[in-house]
Each structure stands twice: as structure tokens, then as C-alpha cells.
Amino acid sequence: MDHPISTDSASRFEAYVEGLVSVIGHADRARPLRDYCVGLMMPCERKSVEPMAAVTAPERTAAQHQSLLHFVGEGRWSDEKVLAKVREMVLPEIVRHGQIEAWIIDDTGFPKQGRHSVGVARQYCGQLGKQDNCQVAVSLSIANRHASLPVAYRLYLPEQWVADDDRRRKTGVPEDIRFRTKPEIALEQIRAASAAGLPPGVVLMDAGYGCNTELRSSISALGLTYVAGILPNTTVWAPGMAPLHPKPWSGRGRPPKLIRRDRNHRPLSQAACFGLAGQSLAQDRVARRLGRTVVLALCPVAYPCRPSRLQSYQEPPGRMAVDRVAER
């Protein structure tokens, strides 16, 4: 089926691809890059190189398949430079419709049948809604009410892959790649975005990331606000409360460093903390639905609750406050 393309759309597409060509590296990659981008835009059912080759070069499908396969599999360009160029070209168009409001942390699962694709393992796949064989990529996107734009994207490499030298060698995983959890990858992406001076927004994350105390505290330390899904058993110190200092040193052995809690100094569940703060929140800021999972939105405003995980006492408190609660 032919799809007419306006002259303006075609020229803008050409300008976009030319922008990518400027950072893709070797000149021989320009044609395969353009064909690959065209294939992504065409109405073929599967966006893998074989059907894309048939759509972009029907008269020489086999040769086009090899060209695209080499381009994708052997391309030595910098992902960071390509994403930065995309951001440079697209972000001005997005902010024409309004300032950036949110930074969105998320991960995407890609179901797989075999075990040879890099990072494939039995893990939770959002597309399937269950654990299954898949790859997972962690991403950071910036968004307003008009559009969103991925600014960081990284494949998650499970521990069994990191420890398997044979599979790493066969698939070309660089030697300097080490295991990092998804929250650690997300925090690295947020720090890079902050250092690059991207327009700030509220950091949004689901419970898979929001339950990580280090991630929440580090986001606050960067001066960013956040809204995070958490589990009902996540605990914080109520306003005005804090862990007890370590026990006084007796002069023998190592000085105590572990902060303490007792009957009068205990962290609260987020639901209980909401009960303390809720009296001063406007009714229209609270949404409730019956269900099993309590999801609270946290942001560094009125109530400086601090995470209850045992941390160094000298660490500045993560300024968190209950803003909204929803049960679903």
C-alpha cells in the first residue's frame, strides 16, 4: 500500500537523518542509516532487518539484508552522541508547546525465544506482564503535555551474563561492562542528564525504582523533586523524628557506628506517615481507590520525612513528603 508523504514531511525527515549522519562516524554508514530509518517508518509488521530490507530494497533484498545487518551489528558509533544529537534537534520542537514537566524513569522488556541475544534472561517483562525470557532496557525520558523524548537508553545486563565470560566473548560485550542494578543505571542516567543541563522536571518512577532508598535520596541530593510509586511496607521517619545516635564509645574496641531505634524512635509506614500529614493536605490533592497496593507520591516539600534504612548518621536527610496516596 502506498502512503503519500508531503514534501514538507520528506524534507524534515531528510534533515533529521542528515543530522544523525553528522555523528554516526564513517561516511559508509550514511546510506544504511537512512535505509534503516526509512524501514522504521514503513508499515511493515516486524521491525527487524529482514522485513525492513524487503520494504526498502525489494529488487535486491538479500544484499540489503546484509547491509542492514552489518550496519546494526558492527556499527561502532557512540550511542551517547546519537542521543545527544536527537535531543538537540527534537527538544526545541517539544518545548515550543510548553516547558518540560517530567523526567520519566522506566524500563522496557523485549520478549525473546532464544538465549543468545545480549542480556536475555528469565526476568519480568512489562509487555507480557509476567516473568519470561526477555531483554530489558532502562531509559530516561523528558516530557511535557505535548510529547516525550528518550534522552538515555541502556540495556540491562543480568548478573548471570556478567559472570559468563564465554557468552560475553561470543556476543562482544565490552570488558569494562560490569553488573549494575536497574536503579543504579537509572541514577547514572539522571546524573548525566542533570550535568548536561537538561530542563528540569519532576522525576517519575514506578515502585520498581521508587522502593530504592539510595535512588530517592540521590535524586533529592541533585536538587530534583520526584513522584515515586512505593510498596506499603516502605518506612520513613516522621517529621521531627530521627534515628538515635550510635552508642557512646566505651573506649574499648571499635567505636560504634550503627544508628539505633527504640520503642520511642521507630520509623513509620508511608500509610501512617500520610495519616500524620494528611490533615493539612487539601482534599482535592488526595486520591483513593480500594485495592491491595498502596502507592504514594513523594516529593521534597512540606514534610521532610527521611528514609529509614540504616545509613551513616552524617548523611543529609532525603527531603520526602507525602503528597498524594492512592490504593489500587
C-alpha positions in Angstrom: 0.0 0.0 0.0 1.4 3.4 -1.0 1.3 6.1 1.7 1.6 9.7 0.2 4.2 11.8 2.0 4.1 15.6 1.9 7.1 17.5 0.6 7.4 19.2 4.0 7.5 15.8 5.8 10.0 14.4 3.4 12.3 17.4 3.7 12.1 17.3 7.5 12.9 13.6 7.5 15.9 14.1 5.3 17.2 16.9 7.6 16.7 14.7 10.6 18.7 11.8 9.0 21.4 14.2 7.9 21.7 15.4 11.5 22.3 11.8 12.6 24.8 11.2 9.8 26.9 14.0 11.2 27.6 12.0 14.4 27.3 8.4 13.1 31.0 8.3 12.1 32.2 6.7 8.9 30.6 8.0 5.6 29.8 4.4 4.5 27.2 4.3 7.3 25.1 7.2 5.8 23.1 5.1 3.3 22.4 2.1 5.6 21.3 4.6 8.3 18.9 6.3 6.0 17.5 2.9 4.8 17.2 1.8 8.4 15.3 4.9 9.4 13.0 4.5 6.4 12.4 0.9 7.4 11.4 2.0 10.9 8.8 4.4 9.4 7.4 2.0 6.8 4.2 -0.1 7.6 6.0 -3.5 7.9 4.7 -5.7 10.7 8.1 -6.6 12.2 10.9 -4.0 12.6 13.8 -6.4 12.2 16.3 -6.1 9.4 14.9 -8.9 7.1 11.4 -7.4 6.6 12.9 -3.9 6.6 15.3 -4.9 3.8 12.3 -6.3 1.7 10.5 -3.0 2.1 13.4 -0.6 1.5 15.0 -2.5 -1.4 12.6 -5.1 -2.9 14.7 -5.6 -6.0 17.8 -6.6 -4.0 16.5 -7.8 -0.7 19.4 -10.2 0.0 22.1 -7.6 -0.4 20.1 -5.0 1.6 19.6 -7.5 4.3 23.4 -8.0 4.6 24.0 -4.2 4.5 21.5 -3.5 7.3 22.7 -6.5 9.4 26.3 -5.2 9.2 25.2 -1.7 10.0 23.3 -2.7 13.1 25.6 -5.5 14.3 29.0 -3.9 13.6 28.3 -0.2 13.9 30.9 1.5 16.2 29.1 4.8 16.6 28.6 6.4 20.0 25.0 5.9 21.4 25.5 9.0 23.6 26.5 11.2 20.7 23.5 10.0 18.6 21.0 10.5 21.5 22.6 14.0 22.2 22.1 14.9 18.5 18.5 13.7 18.6 17.9 15.8 21.7 19.5 18.8 20.0 17.1 18.5 17.0 13.9 17.5 18.7 13.9 19.2 22.1 13.3 22.7 20.7 10.2 21.5 18.9 8.8 19.9 22.1 9.4 23.0 24.3 7.6 25.1 21.7 4.5 23.5 23.1 5.4 24.0 26.8 8.2 23.6 29.3 9.5 20.2 30.3 7.5 19.0 33.3 8.7 15.5 33.9 11.7 13.1 33.8 10.4 9.6 33.4 12.4 6.6 34.6 11.2 3.3 33.0 12.3 0.0 31.6 11.1 -1.9 28.6 11.1 -5.6 28.1 11.6 -7.3 24.7 10.3 -11.0 24.6 12.9 -13.4 23.2 12.8 -17.1 22.3 16.5 -18.0 22.4 19.3 -17.3 24.8 22.0 -15.8 22.6 20.8 -12.2 22.4 22.8 -10.0 24.8 21.2 -9.7 28.2 18.4 -12.2 27.5 17.3 -14.0 30.7 14.2 -15.1 32.5 13.1 -11.8 34.2 10.0 -9.6 34.4 8.7 -8.4 31.0 6.3 -5.5 31.0 5.0 -6.4 27.6 3.9 -9.8 28.9 3.0 -8.8 32.4 5.0 -11.7 33.9 8.4 -13.2 34.2 9.6 -14.7 30.9 12.6 -14.9 28.6 13.4 -11.3 27.5 15.8 -8.4 27.3 15.3 -5.3 29.4 16.4 -1.8 28.7 16.4 1.1 31.2 15.5 4.5 29.9 15.1 8.1 30.9 12.7 10.3 29.0 11.8 14.0 29.4 8.3 15.1 28.7 5.7 17.8 28.7 1.9 17.6 27.9 2.7 17.5 24.2 5.4 14.9 23.8 8.1 12.8 25.4 11.7 12.3 24.3 14.1 9.5 25.4 17.4 11.0 26.4 19.2 7.9 27.8 18.8 4.2 27.0 20.8 1.3 28.2 20.5 -2.5 28.1 20.3 -4.1 31.5 22.9 -6.9 31.8 21.8 -9.5 34.4 24.4 -10.9 36.8 24.5 -14.3 35.1 25.6 -12.6 31.9 28.2 -10.5 33.7 29.7 -13.7 35.2 29.6 -15.7 31.9 32.9 -14.9 30.1 32.1 -17.3 27.3 28.8 -15.6 26.4 30.3 -12.2 26.8 33.1 -13.0 24.4 30.8 -14.6 21.8 28.4 -11.6 21.8 31.0 -8.9 22.0 30.2 -7.4 25.4 33.0 -5.0 26.3 35.3 -6.0 29.1 34.6 -2.8 31.1 30.9 -3.5 31.4 30.1 -4.6 35.0 26.9 -5.5 36.7 24.6 -2.6 37.7 21.1 -2.8 39.1 18.3 -1.1 37.2 18.1 1.7 39.9 21.9 2.2 39.6 21.6 2.6 35.8 18.7 5.0 36.2 20.6 7.1 38.7 23.6 7.3 36.3 21.3 8.5 33.6 19.7 11.1 35.8 23.1 12.4 36.9 24.2 12.7 33.3 21.0 14.5 32.3 21.5 16.9 35.2 25.1 17.5 34.3 24.1 18.2 30.7 21.8 21.0 31.8 18.6 19.5 30.6 15.4 21.4 31.5 14.4 20.1 35.0 11.2 18.3 35.7 9.6 16.1 38.4 11.3 12.7 38.3 8.6 10.0 37.9 9.2 6.3 38.6 7.2 3.2 39.5 7.6 1.0 42.5 10.4 -1.0 40.9 12.6 2.1 41.2 10.7 4.1 43.9 11.4 1.5 46.6 15.2 2.1 46.3 16.2 4.4 49.1 19.6 5.3 47.6 17.9 6.3 44.3 15.4 8.6 46.0 17.9 10.2 48.3 20.4 10.8 45.4 17.6 12.4 43.3 16.9 14.8 46.2 20.6 15.5 46.6 20.7 16.6 43.0 18.0 19.2 43.8 15.3 17.4 41.9 11.8 16.6 43.1 10.2 13.2 42.5 7.0 11.3 42.5 7.6 7.6 43.2 5.5 4.5 43.5 6.4 2.5 46.6 5.2 -0.6 48.4 3.0 -0.3 51.5 5.8 -1.6 53.8 8.2 1.2 52.9 9.1 3.1 56.0 10.2 6.6 56.8 11.0 8.7 59.8 8.1 11.0 60.7 8.6 14.8 60.7 10.7 15.8 63.7 11.9 12.2 64.3 15.3 10.7 63.5 17.3 7.6 64.4 19.2 7.6 67.6 22.9 8.3 67.5 25.3 5.3 67.8 26.0 4.2 71.3 28.8 6.1 73.2 32.2 4.5 72.7 33.3 2.7 75.8 37.0 3.2 74.9 37.4 -0.5 74.0 37.2 -2.0 70.5 36.0 -0.1 67.5 33.8 3.0 68.0 30.1 2.1 67.4 28.8 3.5 64.1 25.3 1.9 63.7 22.5 4.3 64.3 19.7 3.0 66.5 16.0 2.9 67.1 13.9 2.0 70.2 10.3 2.0 71.3 10.0 5.7 71.0 12.1 6.1 67.9 10.7 3.9 65.2 10.1 4.6 61.5 6.5 4.7 60.2 5.0 3.1 57.2 4.2 5.5 54.4 0.5 5.0 55.0 1.0 6.1 58.7 3.1 9.0 57.6 0.3 10.1 55.3 -2.0 10.0 58.2 0.2 12.5 60.0 0.4 14.8 57.1 -3.0 14.3 55.6 -4.8 16.7 57.9 -3.1 19.7 56.3 -3.5 18.5 52.7 -6.3 19.8 50.6 -9.0 17.2 49.9 -8.6 17.6 46.1 -4.9 16.5 46.4 -5.8 13.1 47.7 -7.0 10.2 45.5 -8.0 6.9 47.0 -9.0 3.6 45.3 -9.6 0.3 47.0 -7.2 -2.5 46.4 -4.0 -4.2 47.6 -1.1 -1.9 46.8 -0.6 1.5 48.4 1.2 3.9 46.0 2.4 7.1 47.5 3.7 10.1 45.6 6.8 11.6 47.4 8.3 15.0 46.8 10.6 17.3 48.7 8.1 19.8 50.1 6.3 20.5 53.3 7.0 17.3 55.3 10.7 16.3 55.4 10.3 12.6 56.2 13.5 10.8 55.9 14.2 7.2 54.6 14.5 4.7 57.5 17.2 2.5 56.0 20.2 2.4 58.4 22.6 5.0 56.8 25.5 7.0 58.1 24.2 9.5 60.6 26.0 12.3 58.9 24.2 11.8 55.6 21.8 14.7 54.9 18.2 13.5 55.1 16.3 12.9 51.9 13.6 15.6 52.0 10.5 13.5 51.3 6.8 14.3 51.9 3.6 12.6 51.3 1.8 14.5 48.6 -0.8 12.0 47.3 -1.8 8.5 48.2 -3.7 6.0 46.0 -4.7 2.5 46.9 -5.2 0.3 43.9 
